[in-house]
Amino acid sequence: MFRNALEPWHLLIVGLVIIVLFGSKKLPDTARSLGKSLRILKSETKAMKESDGSGTPL
């Protein structure tokens, strides 16, 4: 049933739907803000791993 669930033309259709829903002008801003959010998340998780637990708990 799900053997051919993700073929290249499925990805093309999903991409077109995203472009239609969000508009081509908002996509770069959305991608930029998503990238910033991921960078912040990565730096915070790295800081949590490096800490010895001597800081105040959340």
All heavy atoms as TSV, in Angstrom:
chain	resi	resn	atom	element	x	y	z
A	1	MET	N	N	0.823	-1.187	0.000
A	1	MET	CA	C	0.000	0.000	0.000
A	1	MET	C	C	0.875	1.262	0.000
A	1	MET	O	O	0.634	2.171	-0.743
A	1	MET	CB	C	-0.912	-0.024	1.212
A	1	MET	CG	C	-1.825	1.145	1.300
A	1	MET	SD	S	-2.968	0.859	2.648
A	1	MET	CE	C	-3.682	2.443	2.746
A	2	PHE	N	N	1.905	1.288	0.888
A	2	PHE	CA	C	2.780	2.446	0.965
A	2	PHE	C	C	4.109	2.212	0.267
A	2	PHE	O	O	5.074	2.919	0.507
A	2	PHE	CB	C	3.038	2.799	2.434
A	2	PHE	CG	C	1.813	3.271	3.148
A	2	PHE	CD1	C	1.202	2.488	4.099
A	2	PHE	CD2	C	1.272	4.509	2.851
A	2	PHE	CE1	C	0.077	2.920	4.758
A	2	PHE	CE2	C	0.148	4.956	3.500
A	2	PHE	CZ	C	-0.466	4.157	4.454
A	3	ARG	N	N	4.153	1.223	-0.601
A	3	ARG	CA	C	5.401	0.875	-1.263
A	3	ARG	C	C	5.915	2.016	-2.131
A	3	ARG	O	O	7.101	2.334	-2.121
A	3	ARG	CB	C	5.179	-0.371	-2.122
A	3	ARG	CG	C	6.386	-1.189	-2.280
A	3	ARG	CD	C	6.129	-2.491	-2.974
A	3	ARG	NE	N	4.711	-2.710	-3.263
A	3	ARG	CZ	C	4.247	-3.668	-4.028
A	3	ARG	NH1	N	5.088	-4.491	-4.592
A	3	ARG	NH2	N	2.972	-3.825	-4.249
A	4	ASN	N	N	5.055	2.661	-2.865
A	4	ASN	CA	C	5.452	3.759	-3.748
A	4	ASN	C	C	4.930	5.086	-3.218
A	4	ASN	O	O	4.472	5.931	-3.972
A	4	ASN	CB	C	4.928	3.512	-5.163
A	4	ASN	CG	C	5.550	2.289	-5.786
A	4	ASN	OD1	O	6.708	1.990	-5.545
A	4	ASN	ND2	N	4.786	1.577	-6.582
A	5	ALA	N	N	5.028	5.275	-1.916
A	5	ALA	CA	C	4.419	6.447	-1.301
A	5	ALA	C	C	5.168	7.739	-1.606
A	5	ALA	O	O	4.569	8.793	-1.640
A	5	ALA	CB	C	4.319	6.253	0.199
A	6	LEU	N	N	6.464	7.689	-1.820
A	6	LEU	CA	C	7.233	8.912	-1.994
A	6	LEU	C	C	8.026	8.847	-3.290
A	6	LEU	O	O	9.204	8.531	-3.309
A	6	LEU	CB	C	8.163	9.107	-0.793
A	6	LEU	CG	C	8.771	10.482	-0.633
A	6	LEU	CD1	C	7.693	11.528	-0.466
A	6	LEU	CD2	C	9.696	10.507	0.552
A	7	GLU	N	N	7.371	9.164	-4.361
A	7	GLU	CA	C	8.021	9.213	-5.670
A	7	GLU	C	C	8.348	10.662	-5.997
A	7	GLU	O	O	7.801	11.586	-5.381
A	7	GLU	CB	C	7.101	8.612	-6.719
A	7	GLU	CG	C	6.890	7.119	-6.516
A	7	GLU	CD	C	6.056	6.490	-7.611
A	7	GLU	OE1	O	5.780	7.171	-8.620
A	7	GLU	OE2	O	5.682	5.338	-7.456
A	8	PRO	N	N	9.224	10.908	-6.959
A	8	PRO	CA	C	9.621	12.286	-7.282
A	8	PRO	C	C	8.456	13.194	-7.658
A	8	PRO	O	O	8.432	14.366	-7.286
A	8	PRO	CB	C	10.581	12.113	-8.462
A	8	PRO	CG	C	11.141	10.755	-8.293
A	8	PRO	CD	C	10.038	9.936	-7.688
A	9	TRP	N	N	7.464	12.675	-8.347
A	9	TRP	CA	C	6.364	13.552	-8.737
A	9	TRP	C	C	5.493	13.900	-7.529
A	9	TRP	O	O	4.834	14.942	-7.519
A	9	TRP	CB	C	5.545	12.960	-9.885
A	9	TRP	CG	C	4.829	11.682	-9.569
A	9	TRP	CD1	C	5.317	10.424	-9.638
A	9	TRP	CD2	C	3.473	11.568	-9.133
A	9	TRP	NE1	N	4.353	9.529	-9.268
A	9	TRP	CE2	C	3.201	10.198	-8.961
A	9	TRP	CE3	C	2.467	12.494	-8.882
A	9	TRP	CZ2	C	1.975	9.734	-8.532
A	9	TRP	CZ3	C	1.239	12.027	-8.464
A	9	TRP	CH2	C	1.003	10.656	-8.289
A	10	HIS	N	N	5.498	13.073	-6.487
A	10	HIS	CA	C	4.794	13.432	-5.250
A	10	HIS	C	C	5.464	14.645	-4.605
A	10	HIS	O	O	4.783	15.552	-4.115
A	10	HIS	CB	C	4.790	12.273	-4.258
A	10	HIS	CG	C	3.914	11.140	-4.649
A	10	HIS	ND1	N	4.347	9.843	-4.629
A	10	HIS	CD2	C	2.623	11.106	-5.071
A	10	HIS	CE1	C	3.366	9.057	-5.021
A	10	HIS	NE2	N	2.309	9.797	-5.298
A	11	LEU	N	N	6.783	14.641	-4.582
A	11	LEU	CA	C	7.517	15.771	-4.014
A	11	LEU	C	C	7.267	17.044	-4.815
A	11	LEU	O	O	7.164	18.137	-4.246
A	11	LEU	CB	C	9.017	15.465	-3.970
A	11	LEU	CG	C	9.428	14.326	-3.040
A	11	LEU	CD1	C	10.911	14.042	-3.194
A	11	LEU	CD2	C	9.079	14.656	-1.615
A	12	LEU	N	N	7.152	16.921	-6.117
A	12	LEU	CA	C	6.858	18.066	-6.965
A	12	LEU	C	C	5.487	18.644	-6.641
A	12	LEU	O	O	5.327	19.866	-6.517
A	12	LEU	CB	C	6.932	17.664	-8.441
A	12	LEU	CG	C	6.666	18.750	-9.457
A	12	LEU	CD1	C	7.736	19.826	-9.372
A	12	LEU	CD2	C	6.618	18.162	-10.846
A	13	ILE	N	N	4.513	17.789	-6.455
A	13	ILE	CA	C	3.166	18.245	-6.120
A	13	ILE	C	C	3.153	18.919	-4.753
A	13	ILE	O	O	2.545	19.980	-4.573
A	13	ILE	CB	C	2.159	17.071	-6.180
A	13	ILE	CG1	C	1.978	16.627	-7.623
A	13	ILE	CG2	C	0.830	17.458	-5.556
A	13	ILE	CD1	C	1.148	15.380	-7.790
A	14	VAL	N	N	3.848	18.343	-3.779
A	14	VAL	CA	C	3.916	18.943	-2.445
A	14	VAL	C	C	4.583	20.314	-2.529
A	14	VAL	O	O	4.139	21.275	-1.900
A	14	VAL	CB	C	4.655	18.009	-1.460
A	14	VAL	CG1	C	4.974	18.714	-0.165
A	14	VAL	CG2	C	3.832	16.762	-1.210
A	15	GLY	N	N	5.652	20.430	-3.302
A	15	GLY	CA	C	6.329	21.713	-3.474
A	15	GLY	C	C	5.429	22.757	-4.103
A	15	GLY	O	O	5.401	23.916	-3.662
A	16	LEU	N	N	4.671	22.369	-5.101
A	16	LEU	CA	C	3.745	23.307	-5.733
A	16	LEU	C	C	2.647	23.753	-4.773
A	16	LEU	O	O	2.267	24.926	-4.756
A	16	LEU	CB	C	3.132	22.673	-6.983
A	16	LEU	CG	C	4.069	22.513	-8.175
A	16	LEU	CD1	C	3.385	21.731	-9.294
A	16	LEU	CD2	C	4.497	23.874	-8.682
A	17	VAL	N	N	2.144	22.833	-3.977
A	17	VAL	CA	C	1.106	23.189	-3.004
A	17	VAL	C	C	1.655	24.176	-1.978
A	17	VAL	O	O	0.981	25.152	-1.622
A	17	VAL	CB	C	0.553	21.917	-2.317
A	17	VAL	CG1	C	-0.294	22.268	-1.112
A	17	VAL	CG2	C	-0.256	21.090	-3.307
A	18	ILE	N	N	2.878	23.965	-1.525
A	18	ILE	CA	C	3.491	24.884	-0.559
A	18	ILE	C	C	3.661	26.269	-1.171
A	18	ILE	O	O	3.380	27.282	-0.524
A	18	ILE	CB	C	4.836	24.315	-0.057
A	18	ILE	CG1	C	4.563	23.125	0.852
A	18	ILE	CG2	C	5.644	25.377	0.678
A	18	ILE	CD1	C	5.793	22.381	1.278
A	19	ILE	N	N	4.102	26.321	-2.417
A	19	ILE	CA	C	4.278	27.610	-3.088
A	19	ILE	C	C	2.940	28.320	-3.254
A	19	ILE	O	O	2.828	29.529	-3.042
A	19	ILE	CB	C	4.990	27.425	-4.447
A	19	ILE	CG1	C	6.448	27.066	-4.204
A	19	ILE	CG2	C	4.901	28.692	-5.291
A	19	ILE	CD1	C	7.207	26.689	-5.458
A	20	VAL	N	N	1.896	27.575	-3.601
A	20	VAL	CA	C	0.579	28.185	-3.768
A	20	VAL	C	C	0.034	28.681	-2.430
A	20	VAL	O	O	-0.537	29.765	-2.341
A	20	VAL	CB	C	-0.400	27.177	-4.434
A	20	VAL	CG1	C	-1.832	27.660	-4.337
A	20	VAL	CG2	C	-0.018	26.958	-5.880
A	21	LEU	N	N	0.213	27.892	-1.371
A	21	LEU	CA	C	-0.322	28.282	-0.067
A	21	LEU	C	C	0.393	29.485	0.534
A	21	LEU	O	O	-0.243	30.393	1.062
A	21	LEU	CB	C	-0.237	27.108	0.912
A	21	LEU	CG	C	-1.220	25.978	0.701
A	21	LEU	CD1	C	-0.960	24.864	1.707
A	21	LEU	CD2	C	-2.653	26.466	0.836
A	22	PHE	N	N	1.714	29.499	0.489
A	22	PHE	CA	C	2.465	30.544	1.148
A	22	PHE	C	C	2.872	31.680	0.221
A	22	PHE	O	O	3.222	32.756	0.689
A	22	PHE	CB	C	3.720	29.958	1.811
A	22	PHE	CG	C	3.401	29.030	2.936
A	22	PHE	CD1	C	3.578	27.678	2.796
A	22	PHE	CD2	C	2.911	29.524	4.129
A	22	PHE	CE1	C	3.285	26.816	3.828
A	22	PHE	CE2	C	2.607	28.675	5.171
A	22	PHE	CZ	C	2.799	27.311	5.022
A	23	GLY	N	N	2.850	31.466	-1.051
A	23	GLY	CA	C	3.277	32.498	-1.984
A	23	GLY	C	C	4.785	32.516	-2.135
A	23	GLY	O	O	5.526	32.235	-1.199
A	24	SER	N	N	5.252	32.820	-3.308
A	24	SER	CA	C	6.689	32.759	-3.570
A	24	SER	C	C	7.452	33.887	-2.891
A	24	SER	O	O	8.655	33.787	-2.694
A	24	SER	CB	C	6.941	32.791	-5.073
A	24	SER	OG	O	6.434	33.994	-5.620
A	25	LYS	N	N	6.782	34.973	-2.516
A	25	LYS	CA	C	7.482	36.083	-1.871
A	25	LYS	C	C	7.763	35.810	-0.409
A	25	LYS	O	O	8.729	36.320	0.140
A	25	LYS	CB	C	6.669	37.370	-2.007
A	25	LYS	CG	C	6.603	37.861	-3.423
A	25	LYS	CD	C	5.905	39.181	-3.522
A	25	LYS	CE	C	5.884	39.642	-4.961
A	25	LYS	NZ	N	5.270	40.957	-5.102
A	26	LYS	N	N	6.938	35.011	0.250
A	26	LYS	CA	C	7.138	34.756	1.674
A	26	LYS	C	C	8.062	33.577	1.941
A	26	LYS	O	O	8.551	33.425	3.056
A	26	LYS	CB	C	5.797	34.489	2.359
A	26	LYS	CG	C	4.948	35.720	2.502
A	26	LYS	CD	C	3.831	35.474	3.456
A	26	LYS	CE	C	3.084	36.759	3.688
A	26	LYS	NZ	N	2.254	36.696	4.865
A	27	LEU	N	N	8.313	32.741	0.965
A	27	LEU	CA	C	9.132	31.556	1.189
A	27	LEU	C	C	10.565	31.870	1.617
A	27	LEU	O	O	11.071	31.244	2.543
A	27	LEU	CB	C	9.113	30.654	-0.040
A	27	LEU	CG	C	7.824	29.859	-0.237
A	27	LEU	CD1	C	7.896	29.053	-1.519
A	27	LEU	CD2	C	7.549	28.954	0.928
A	28	PRO	N	N	11.269	32.839	0.997
A	28	PRO	CA	C	12.632	33.128	1.465
A	28	PRO	C	C	12.669	33.626	2.911
A	28	PRO	O	O	13.544	33.242	3.682
A	28	PRO	CB	C	13.134	34.206	0.507
A	28	PRO	CG	C	12.315	34.022	-0.714
A	28	PRO	CD	C	10.974	33.558	-0.239
A	29	ASP	N	N	11.708	34.471	3.290
A	29	ASP	CA	C	11.666	34.951	4.670
A	29	ASP	C	C	11.375	33.821	5.632
A	29	ASP	O	O	11.951	33.754	6.722
A	29	ASP	CB	C	10.601	36.043	4.818
A	29	ASP	CG	C	10.947	37.300	4.050
A	29	ASP	OD1	O	12.148	37.543	3.835
A	29	ASP	OD2	O	10.003	38.026	3.669
A	30	THR	N	N	10.490	32.932	5.245
A	30	THR	CA	C	10.158	31.794	6.092
A	30	THR	C	C	11.369	30.879	6.257
A	30	THR	O	O	11.666	30.428	7.366
A	30	THR	CB	C	8.978	31.010	5.486
A	30	THR	OG1	O	7.872	31.897	5.303
A	30	THR	CG2	C	8.560	29.872	6.368
A	31	ALA	N	N	12.070	30.613	5.169
A	31	ALA	CA	C	13.259	29.763	5.234
A	31	ALA	C	C	14.347	30.414	6.083
A	31	ALA	O	O	15.037	29.739	6.851
A	31	ALA	CB	C	13.776	29.484	3.833
A	32	ARG	N	N	14.507	31.719	5.970
A	32	ARG	CA	C	15.513	32.428	6.750
A	32	ARG	C	C	15.198	32.359	8.240
A	32	ARG	O	O	16.072	32.085	9.063
A	32	ARG	CB	C	15.577	33.888	6.299
A	32	ARG	CG	C	16.763	34.648	6.800
A	32	ARG	CD	C	16.850	36.060	6.203
A	32	ARG	NE	N	16.931	36.010	4.748
A	32	ARG	CZ	C	15.990	36.495	3.923
A	32	ARG	NH1	N	14.930	37.075	4.395
A	32	ARG	NH2	N	16.139	36.416	2.617
A	33	SER	N	N	13.946	32.579	8.605
A	33	SER	CA	C	13.587	32.519	10.021
A	33	SER	C	C	13.680	31.097	10.558
A	33	SER	O	O	14.063	30.884	11.714
A	33	SER	CB	C	12.184	33.079	10.239
A	33	SER	OG	O	11.219	32.285	9.589
A	34	LEU	N	N	13.374	30.114	9.730
A	34	LEU	CA	C	13.522	28.720	10.150
A	34	LEU	C	C	14.994	28.387	10.383
A	34	LEU	O	O	15.343	27.722	11.357
A	34	LEU	CB	C	12.930	27.780	9.096
A	34	LEU	CG	C	13.022	26.288	9.377
A	34	LEU	CD1	C	12.218	25.940	10.625
A	34	LEU	CD2	C	12.531	25.497	8.186
A	35	GLY	N	N	15.866	28.874	9.523
A	35	GLY	CA	C	17.302	28.657	9.694
A	35	GLY	C	C	17.829	29.297	10.967
A	35	GLY	O	O	18.629	28.697	11.689
A	36	LYS	N	N	17.376	30.517	11.264
A	36	LYS	CA	C	17.793	31.174	12.500
A	36	LYS	C	C	17.317	30.386	13.717
A	36	LYS	O	O	18.053	30.213	14.684
A	36	LYS	CB	C	17.231	32.593	12.564
A	36	LYS	CG	C	17.931	33.572	11.666
A	36	LYS	CD	C	17.327	34.953	11.809
A	36	LYS	CE	C	17.957	35.937	10.853
A	36	LYS	NZ	N	17.325	37.271	10.961
A	37	SER	N	N	16.087	29.909	13.666
A	37	SER	CA	C	15.542	29.140	14.782
A	37	SER	C	C	16.328	27.853	14.996
A	37	SER	O	O	16.609	27.466	16.135
A	37	SER	CB	C	14.077	28.805	14.533
A	37	SER	OG	O	13.319	29.967	14.415
A	38	LEU	N	N	16.688	27.187	13.905
A	38	LEU	CA	C	17.460	25.951	14.032
A	38	LEU	C	C	18.856	26.216	14.580
A	38	LEU	O	O	19.382	25.426	15.357
A	38	LEU	CB	C	17.532	25.234	12.686
A	38	LEU	CG	C	16.217	24.621	12.201
A	38	LEU	CD1	C	16.387	24.026	10.818
A	38	LEU	CD2	C	15.740	23.569	13.174
A	39	ARG	N	N	19.474	27.326	14.182
A	39	ARG	CA	C	20.789	27.672	14.715
A	39	ARG	C	C	20.719	27.947	16.221
A	39	ARG	O	O	21.590	27.524	16.982
A	39	ARG	CB	C	21.365	28.896	13.993
A	39	ARG	CG	C	22.194	28.511	12.797
A	39	ARG	CD	C	22.882	29.718	12.194
A	39	ARG	NE	N	22.152	30.002	10.956
A	39	ARG	CZ	C	21.584	31.146	10.646
A	39	ARG	NH1	N	21.681	32.173	11.439
A	39	ARG	NH2	N	20.924	31.293	9.515
A	40	ILE	N	N	19.673	28.655	16.654
A	40	ILE	CA	C	19.505	28.930	18.078
A	40	ILE	C	C	19.294	27.630	18.838
A	40	ILE	O	O	19.884	27.411	19.898
A	40	ILE	CB	C	18.340	29.911	18.298
A	40	ILE	CG1	C	18.704	31.288	17.766
A	40	ILE	CG2	C	17.949	29.986	19.765
A	40	ILE	CD1	C	17.539	32.258	17.707
A	41	LEU	N	N	18.446	26.758	18.298
A	41	LEU	CA	C	18.180	25.473	18.946
A	41	LEU	C	C	19.459	24.646	19.056
A	41	LEU	O	O	19.743	24.057	20.100
A	41	LEU	CB	C	17.115	24.706	18.168
A	41	LEU	CG	C	16.763	23.326	18.704
A	41	LEU	CD1	C	16.103	23.446	20.072
A	41	LEU	CD2	C	15.854	22.595	17.733
A	42	LYS	N	N	20.255	24.637	17.997
A	42	LYS	CA	C	21.502	23.878	18.003
A	42	LYS	C	C	22.472	24.418	19.042
A	42	LYS	O	O	23.097	23.658	19.782
A	42	LYS	CB	C	22.134	23.930	16.608
A	42	LYS	CG	C	23.384	23.110	16.475
A	42	LYS	CD	C	23.929	23.186	15.068
A	42	LYS	CE	C	25.217	22.420	14.931
A	42	LYS	NZ	N	25.769	22.529	13.576
A	43	SER	N	N	22.594	25.737	19.121
A	43	SER	CA	C	23.523	26.313	20.093
A	43	SER	C	C	23.043	26.080	21.523
A	43	SER	O	O	23.855	25.827	22.414
A	43	SER	CB	C	23.715	27.807	19.835
A	43	SER	OG	O	22.520	28.515	20.083
A	44	GLU	N	N	21.750	26.131	21.751
A	44	GLU	CA	C	21.229	25.890	23.097
A	44	GLU	C	C	21.405	24.431	23.516
A	44	GLU	O	O	21.750	24.153	24.661
A	44	GLU	CB	C	19.757	26.279	23.178
A	44	GLU	CG	C	19.505	27.764	23.075
A	44	GLU	CD	C	20.088	28.540	24.235
A	44	GLU	OE1	O	20.069	28.035	25.372
A	44	GLU	OE2	O	20.575	29.653	23.995
A	45	THR	N	N	21.179	23.503	22.601
A	45	THR	CA	C	21.371	22.092	22.956
A	45	THR	C	C	22.847	21.797	23.185
A	45	THR	O	O	23.190	21.009	24.069
A	45	THR	CB	C	20.807	21.159	21.881
A	45	THR	OG1	O	21.374	21.485	20.619
A	45	THR	CG2	C	19.300	21.250	21.805
A	46	LYS	N	N	23.721	22.443	22.432
A	46	LYS	CA	C	25.156	22.263	22.641
A	46	LYS	C	C	25.562	22.806	23.997
A	46	LYS	O	O	26.350	22.183	24.720
A	46	LYS	CB	C	25.942	22.974	21.534
A	46	LYS	CG	C	27.423	22.767	21.610
A	46	LYS	CD	C	28.122	23.463	20.460
A	46	LYS	CE	C	29.616	23.278	20.546
A	46	LYS	NZ	N	30.312	23.987	19.460
A	47	ALA	N	N	25.009	23.953	24.379
A	47	ALA	CA	C	25.317	24.534	25.680
A	47	ALA	C	C	24.802	23.642	26.806
A	47	ALA	O	O	25.452	23.510	27.845
A	47	ALA	CB	C	24.708	25.929	25.786
A	48	MET	N	N	23.648	23.033	26.620
A	48	MET	CA	C	23.111	22.134	27.642
A	48	MET	C	C	23.983	20.900	27.798
A	48	MET	O	O	24.192	20.421	28.907
A	48	MET	CB	C	21.686	21.718	27.283
A	48	MET	CG	C	20.658	22.798	27.522
A	48	MET	SD	S	19.004	22.319	27.044
A	48	MET	CE	C	18.737	20.897	28.071
A	49	LYS	N	N	24.509	20.374	26.694
A	49	LYS	CA	C	25.376	19.203	26.766
A	49	LYS	C	C	26.698	19.527	27.434
A	49	LYS	O	O	27.276	18.704	28.129
A	49	LYS	CB	C	25.634	18.646	25.364
A	49	LYS	CG	C	24.446	17.930	24.772
A	49	LYS	CD	C	24.772	17.394	23.393
A	49	LYS	CE	C	23.576	16.716	22.759
A	49	LYS	NZ	N	23.866	16.232	21.410
A	50	GLU	N	N	27.212	20.740	27.212
A	50	GLU	CA	C	28.503	21.131	27.772
A	50	GLU	C	C	28.414	21.478	29.254
A	50	GLU	O	O	29.400	21.393	29.962
A	50	GLU	CB	C	29.075	22.308	26.987
A	50	GLU	CG	C	29.530	21.939	25.598
A	50	GLU	CD	C	30.020	23.121	24.802
A	50	GLU	OE1	O	29.896	24.271	25.293
A	50	GLU	OE2	O	30.532	22.912	23.702
A	51	SER	N	N	27.248	21.874	29.695
A	51	SER	CA	C	27.131	22.251	31.112
A	51	SER	C	C	27.200	21.010	31.997
A	51	SER	O	O	26.794	19.923	31.615
A	51	SER	CB	C	25.827	23.008	31.360
A	51	SER	OG	O	24.728	22.123	31.235
A	52	ASP	N	N	27.738	21.193	33.179
A	52	ASP	CA	C	27.914	20.068	34.103
A	52	ASP	C	C	26.679	19.839	34.962
A	52	ASP	O	O	26.685	18.967	35.820
A	52	ASP	CB	C	29.105	20.339	35.022
A	52	ASP	CG	C	30.394	20.428	34.257
A	52	ASP	OD1	O	30.519	19.770	33.204
A	52	ASP	OD2	O	31.281	21.150	34.715
A	53	GLY	N	N	25.679	20.651	34.801
A	53	GLY	CA	C	24.510	20.543	35.646
A	53	GLY	C	C	24.653	21.409	36.874
A	53	GLY	O	O	23.824	21.343	37.769
A	54	SER	N	N	25.704	22.225	36.940
A	54	SER	CA	C	25.916	23.089	38.101
A	54	SER	C	C	25.100	24.350	38.021
A	54	SER	O	O	24.984	25.081	38.990
A	54	SER	CB	C	27.398	23.445	38.219
A	54	SER	OG	O	27.816	24.123	37.053
A	55	GLY	N	N	24.488	24.614	36.866
A	55	GLY	CA	C	23.651	25.795	36.712
A	55	GLY	C	C	22.284	25.592	37.317
A	55	GLY	O	O	21.953	24.533	37.841
A	56	THR	N	N	21.473	26.611	37.270
A	56	THR	CA	C	20.135	26.494	37.827
A	56	THR	C	C	19.254	25.707	36.878
A	56	THR	O	O	19.290	25.902	35.663
A	56	THR	CB	C	19.514	27.895	38.048
A	56	THR	OG1	O	19.481	28.576	36.802
A	56	THR	CG2	C	20.298	28.688	39.064
A	57	PRO	N	N	18.449	24.801	37.381
A	57	PRO	CA	C	17.571	24.018	36.506
A	57	PRO	C	C	16.430	24.868	35.982
A	57	PRO	O	O	16.037	25.841	36.604
A	57	PRO	CB	C	17.051	22.900	37.410
A	57	PRO	CG	C	17.201	23.437	38.797
A	57	PRO	CD	C	18.357	24.395	38.757
A	58	LEU	N	N	15.913	24.459	34.853
A	58	LEU	CA	C	14.798	25.196	34.249
A	58	LEU	C	C	13.513	24.899	34.921
A	58	LEU	O	O	13.062	23.972	35.289
A	58	LEU	CB	C	14.694	24.881	32.758
A	58	LEU	CG	C	15.868	25.342	31.923
A	58	LEU	CD1	C	15.678	24.891	30.476
A	58	LEU	CD2	C	15.967	26.846	31.941
